[in-house]
Amino acid sequence: LRGFGSSSFGGLKVYNNRMLFSYEYRFLIFNIPVLHFPWFARYHSGLNDFHSTVNGAIILDCGYLWKDLPNPIHPGIDNESAASTGLGIRLIAPTIKRSLCFDIMWGLYPKINNNMGAPTWSLYVDMLF
């Protein structure tokens, strides 16, 4: 779950089930002018022109972990939930069907290790949606 360290959400116990929700509102920041690469067209005609845009994103992630499948909402010690929010920037490259993403996220709930205000960041290559 973005916004938390790799072992802070669900890292202390073993859970068998999970439900994750991720919402991103993406908006155009600007279009990058088309770049022409005629030497790449020798390998594939779709690589002659390189189109790309820079998008921003407002992100909300929520997660819920539980141990027993028949009873997912039973309050107790065998479940855990968390939520985070943040901002992202995407370099979208439809020519190669990939995007380079940078996200900065803040964990909202729960307060883990008294580290509520410290953001986490991620840099990754993603598939184009």
C-alpha positions as CSV (number, residue, x, y, z in Angstrom):
1,L,0.0,0.0,0.0
2,R,1.6,3.3,-1.1
3,G,2.2,5.7,1.8
4,F,3.6,3.1,4.2
5,G,6.9,1.4,4.4
6,S,7.3,-2.1,3.0
7,S,6.7,-3.9,6.4
8,S,4.6,-1.4,8.3
9,F,1.1,-2.3,6.9
10,G,0.4,-6.0,7.5
11,G,4.1,-6.7,8.1
12,L,3.9,-8.1,11.6
13,K,1.3,-10.8,11.0
14,V,0.4,-13.3,8.3
15,Y,-2.9,-12.5,6.6
16,N,-4.6,-14.8,4.0
17,N,-6.9,-12.3,2.4
18,R,-6.7,-8.7,1.3
19,M,-8.8,-6.0,-0.4
20,L,-7.1,-3.0,-2.0
21,F,-8.7,0.1,-3.5
22,S,-6.7,2.6,-5.5
23,Y,-8.1,5.7,-7.1
24,E,-6.1,8.1,-9.2
25,Y,-7.4,11.3,-10.8
26,R,-5.1,12.1,-13.6
27,F,-4.9,15.5,-15.4
28,L,-2.8,16.8,-18.2
29,I,0.1,19.1,-17.3
30,F,1.6,19.5,-20.8
31,N,2.3,17.7,-24.1
32,I,5.9,17.1,-25.1
33,P,6.5,17.9,-28.8
34,V,6.7,14.8,-31.0
35,L,10.2,13.4,-31.4
36,H,11.1,11.8,-34.7
37,F,13.4,8.7,-34.7
38,P,13.5,7.4,-38.3
39,W,16.4,5.0,-37.5
40,F,14.1,3.1,-35.1
41,A,11.5,2.7,-37.9
42,R,13.8,0.1,-39.4
43,Y,12.9,-2.2,-36.5
44,H,9.3,-1.3,-36.1
45,S,7.2,1.3,-38.0
46,G,5.4,2.4,-34.8
47,L,8.7,3.7,-33.4
48,N,9.1,6.4,-36.0
49,D,7.5,9.1,-33.9
50,F,7.7,9.3,-30.2
51,H,4.6,10.9,-28.5
52,S,4.6,11.7,-24.8
53,T,2.8,13.8,-22.2
54,V,3.3,14.7,-18.6
55,N,0.3,14.1,-16.3
56,G,-0.3,14.8,-12.7
57,A,-2.3,12.6,-10.3
58,I,-4.2,12.9,-7.1
59,I,-4.1,9.5,-5.4
60,L,-6.1,7.7,-2.7
61,D,-5.3,4.2,-1.6
62,C,-7.1,2.0,1.0
63,G,-6.4,-1.5,2.1
64,Y,-8.0,-4.1,4.3
65,L,-6.3,-7.4,5.5
66,W,-8.0,-10.3,7.3
67,K,-7.1,-13.8,8.3
68,D,-10.3,-15.8,8.0
69,L,-12.2,-15.8,4.7
70,P,-15.7,-16.6,6.1
71,N,-15.7,-13.6,8.5
72,P,-13.8,-10.6,7.0
73,I,-15.5,-7.8,8.9
74,H,-15.5,-9.3,12.4
75,P,-13.8,-6.8,14.7
76,G,-10.9,-8.2,16.4
77,I,-7.2,-8.7,16.2
78,D,-7.2,-10.7,13.0
79,N,-7.7,-7.8,10.6
80,E,-6.0,-4.5,9.7
81,S,-6.9,-1.5,7.6
82,A,-5.1,1.5,6.3
83,A,-5.5,4.5,4.0
84,S,-3.1,6.9,2.3
85,T,-3.3,9.9,0.0
86,G,-0.8,11.7,-2.2
87,L,0.3,13.3,-5.4
88,G,2.0,11.8,-8.5
89,I,3.6,12.9,-11.7
90,R,3.6,10.6,-14.8
91,L,5.6,10.7,-18.0
92,I,3.2,8.9,-20.3
93,A,4.7,7.3,-23.5
94,P,1.9,5.7,-25.5
95,T,4.4,4.8,-28.3
96,I,6.1,2.2,-26.1
97,K,3.0,1.6,-23.9
98,R,4.7,2.5,-20.7
99,S,4.7,5.4,-18.2
100,L,7.4,6.5,-15.7
101,C,5.7,7.4,-12.4
102,F,6.8,9.3,-9.3
103,D,4.5,9.3,-6.3
104,I,4.7,10.9,-2.9
105,M,2.2,9.5,-0.4
106,W,1.2,10.2,3.2
107,G,-0.2,7.4,5.4
108,L,-3.5,8.7,6.9
109,Y,-4.6,5.8,9.0
110,P,-3.4,4.1,11.1
111,K,-0.7,6.0,12.8
112,I,2.3,3.6,12.6
113,N,5.4,4.1,14.8
114,N,4.4,7.7,15.5
115,N,5.4,8.4,11.9
116,M,2.1,9.9,10.6
117,G,3.4,13.0,8.8
118,A,6.5,11.4,7.1
119,P,5.8,10.8,3.4
120,T,7.0,7.9,1.4
121,W,7.9,8.1,-2.3
122,S,8.0,5.7,-5.2
123,L,9.6,5.7,-8.6
124,Y,8.5,3.0,-11.0
125,V,7.7,2.1,-14.6
126,D,4.1,1.2,-15.1
127,M,1.9,0.0,-17.9
128,L,-0.1,2.6,-19.8
129,F,-3.8,2.8,-18.8
